[in-house]
Every structure is written in structure tokens, then in C-alpha cells.
Amino acid sequence: MARVLQRRGGPPYLVILLAFLFLVSTALAVLFYVRNDENGKNVLKEKDRSSELVKKDRKKAAVIDDLVLIMAGRALSPKAATKEADQMLELEYAKDYASLSSAIKGLNGKIVGLRSQIEQSKSTNSELRSEIKKKDETINNVRDGLMKQLADFRRELADAKNNYDLSLAANNARLDKADADFKAITRQKDRRINALAAELDGQAMKTQQLEARISQLLGIVRDVKGKTGDVGELLVRKPSGKIAKVFLDQEICYIGLGRKDRITAEMPFSVFSAQTGVPKDGKPKAKIVVVNVGVSTSECRIVESNRDDPIIEGDLIVNLVFSPTRTYNFVVEGEFDLYDVGRTDPLANRRVRALIESFGGKVADAITVSTDFVVMGNEPPRPPKPAEDAPPAVWRIYHDKMEAYNYYRQVKATAISLQIPVLNTNRFLAFSGHVPKKRLIE
């Protein structure tokens, strides 16, 4: 085979190999150019693939290079060159190139493949450039829009800052004025407080003088009541009128009091014997209730009576609240068991007040020198003192109950000191003639 190659001569193959090397150099130059392009990543990938192919055929390419040198005359004689070529072609890695023509054919195939890859890389690069251009345009548009928004934002920010400065200045002015007004009002209030303090001192002195005068007058009242006897008790047992006529079979009677005496329907009276008078305990022989009011007499229904001591003409009638000439003043305090059931009714105090007012009396919340009667219910129990660590709600209830307990005892002590008649539940019902509705139903 070496002799055949020597006979044909070397120049045509050398040209082909030089052309091949030129093409390879051109391809490498293109790859180098693409590598430096901004979007040449895909071309670099193709170059890497070409490099891998070149590495795989590096040993085969070395054989071809040596053959080219031999053919070009590497300072060897034709005989020596032929012998060396035959030895190289017999190597293991040169079996694919048993002939130079097959080697050149293989190289031509590789060159065609590289050209195809280069053309494909150029097409891909062109597409990438086009896409990059579009993206650049999009980026420019977005940047222009952002710059415009930024300019608008800066302008709005400047306007807002200007408005804030104006508002801050206005608020500072208002605050200064408010501060000046507050100081002026404070000075005025201080002057008013000083004046009120001076007035309060004067009123306190007057109050002390009045309290001393009240104590003096109370002493006089106690002295007068002591000299005239138990005026209050006599007032409690004072008859209001008399029975004028009786119809026991019809359970009705008539009394000598009418419209001219300020009698009203449903007004009750207790009945007492004229011979024995009104006892101190107030226990009556009968109880009646006005049903019809005339000018000077009134018809009454007998609601309670004693068969052994029936009502007769001339018997005395009593309702300590009623008076044809004046209005009595009452104070009501405590809890009441109006129905004698062994327990107090939380609404009974209000009912007693309503009864007194319906009978023509007047109810006050506190005792004065003009108080005529004090109606006292059951004394509130003294509450036990809670533990020191008890909840606030428990202490609040304790203080409320203690206040009610102390006020009850204070009212009773004041009434006694002023010699005002004090009536418990039973005496009030007895001397007013009232029969609770529950008892009437029974």
C-alpha cells in the first residue's frame, strides 16, 4: 500500500489535508466568535460537543498528521517514509485508516458534520439574537414605564410633603391657641376654686351654727314632749271616728265620716270598743273597709269581726294615717313580713309606703323634726365580716349590708331621741286597719 501511495504522489492529498485544516481552523474561529457573543451559550455547547468528537478521534488524527508529514517529505527518503507509513498503519488504533483514502473520506464526513452543526448554531444564534432584541425592547418599555411611575411618585411625594408641612403648621398654631386657652381657663378655674373654698369655709361655719341650733331645738322639743306626756303614743291611739250604724247580718256598717272628711273608697279602719278605748297593743275587735263614700257618712264592709264581741253603734274606729284636718309624715325603714309567713318580702317596704300614701299620708326618706311616725320592719341581720383575701365582690356585698344595718339602727335611735312613735309591722297593721289581700282571700 505504501508503494501505491508513492506512485501516485503526495501533492493532491496534501492540498486536501490543508483544506481540511483550513476548514477546521475556520470552524474554530467561528466557534471562538460565537463564544464571545452575549447569547452564544448554545454555540458553546455545540463547540463542546465538537471538542468531545475531536478528543475521541485524537489518536486517529495523529496517524493522519504523521502520514501528511511523510507525504510532504519530512526529511526522509522515500523508502524510509514508505517503511514508517506501513509500520504506523499496522498499529491498533490505525486499523480504521487502512488506507489514506478511507481516512480522508472519514475526515470529509466529519467536516460536513461540523459544517452542519455550525450552520445550526448560526441559526440558533440568530433566533436567540431576535429573542434578545424583543426582550430588550420589552425591558426598555418596562423601564420607561417605571421611570414615569417613579417621576409621578416623586411628584406626589413632594405634594404630600408640602401638604403635610402646611397641615403641621396649622396644627401647631391650633395647639398653641389651645394651650393658651387652657392656661387661661386654668387660671379662671383656680380663681373660682379659691372663691368656692372661701365660700365653703363660710358654709361650714354656718352649718356648725345650724347644727348647734338644731341640737338646742331638739332639746327644747324633748323637754316639751316630756312635760306634755307621751304625745306620740296618744297620737297613735287617737280615734278617727265612730260607728254610726251596724247591719251584722249583711256584714256592713256605716261610719260618721264622708267625702267632706277626705274619706276615700278602700280605706281601712280598725274597730275598738268605746267602753275600753284603744289599747296600747292596738289589737282591734274588728276591721272594716270603706266601699261607698257619702257626703258625711260612708258604707263599710266588715272584713274581720269577733262573734263574742260584735261591732255596735258608738264603737271607735282608728286609722293612724288618716286625718280629716292634716297630713301625717312617715318614715319607713326595714324589711316587712306583711303576711305573717315567717319571712320578709323584698317588696313589702314599697307596699307599706304605697299604703301610707293611699291613706292620705306622706312618706319621707329621712327623719326630720316634722316626722310624725316611723314604721320599722325587721332589723337587717348584721353580716359576718369576710376574710381579708376575699374577692372584691364579696367585700362590696358586705359593705352594702353593713350600710343597711347601720342605717336601720341610726333611724331607730334618732326616732327614739326625738320621741317619735315607732311602729313595728303588727302595730302598723293594727292601727291602720289594713288587712293584707292574701289574708282576705283566706
Secondary structure, DSSP 8 states (H G I E B T S, - for coil): -HHHHHHH-SHHHHHHHHHHHHHHHHHHHHHHHHHTSTT-HHHHHHHHHHHHHHHHTHHHHHHHHHHHHHHH--S--HHHHHHHHHHHHTSGGGGGGSSHHHHHHHHHHHHHHHHHHHHHHHHHHHHHHHHHHHHHHHHHHHHHHHHHHHHHHHHHHHHHHHHHHHHHHHHHHHHHHHHHHHHHHHHHHHHHHHHHHHHHHHHHHHHHHHHHHHHHHHHHHHHHHHHS--HHHHHHT---EEEEEEEGGGTEEEES--GGGT--TT-EEEEE-TTT---TT---SEEEEEEEE-SS-EEEEEEE-BTTB---TT-EEE-TT--SS---EEEEESBB-TT-SSS-BTTHHHHHHHHHHHTT-EEESS--TT--EEEE-B---------TT--HHHHHHHHHHHHHHHHHHHHHHHHHHTT--EE-HHHHHHHHT---HHHHH-
